[in-house]
Amino acid sequence: MISRKVIEGGSVKIVKTRYPSFPRVETDKLLNIKMPKRWQVLCGDRKHYRIGVYSPEFTSEREIKVLEKHSCDEFFMLIDGSMSLLLIDDRGKEKVLRLKPLKPVFVRDWHNGFCEKGKFTGMAIVVERDEFTTIYRTRDELSKKKRSQK
């Protein structure tokens, strides 16, 4: 069982991920990846990390309306296909980062992903803490932050 608590208020959604946040698996055996699926947690180590596979449904950064930010950084590494991340920093500046196969990136900014060649056509390994908080905000909201600072 994966433990999550959702708190919603206004246009902000907060999800608290707590132990157990990953499935129990048999060690020394191959794990099954059930794709196409946006996110699948594969395994983890309590009080340390969890590992999952990420394959977004969006095909363009223009489709992305909501981004997320965690209380911890995340490791992304493209392992199949092609994928990009839309990143927005705390000043509201947008950037598209095209992932390259087996070239990891550590993500701290607001983010969401897209697969330019069709939904679920790229796949990345993601490593994150096993307990953390995620805040979801709209792209418009994050961009307003930028406009209000001018």
Buried (B, 14 or more C-beta within 10 A) or exposed (E): EEEEEEEEEEEEBEBBBEEBBBBEEEEEEEEEBEEEEBEBBBBBEEEEBBBBBBBBBBBEBEEBEBBBBBEEEBBBBBBBBBBBBBBBBEEBEBEEBEBEEEEBBEBEBBBBBBBBEEBBBBBBBBBBBBBBBBBBBBBEBBBEBBEEEE
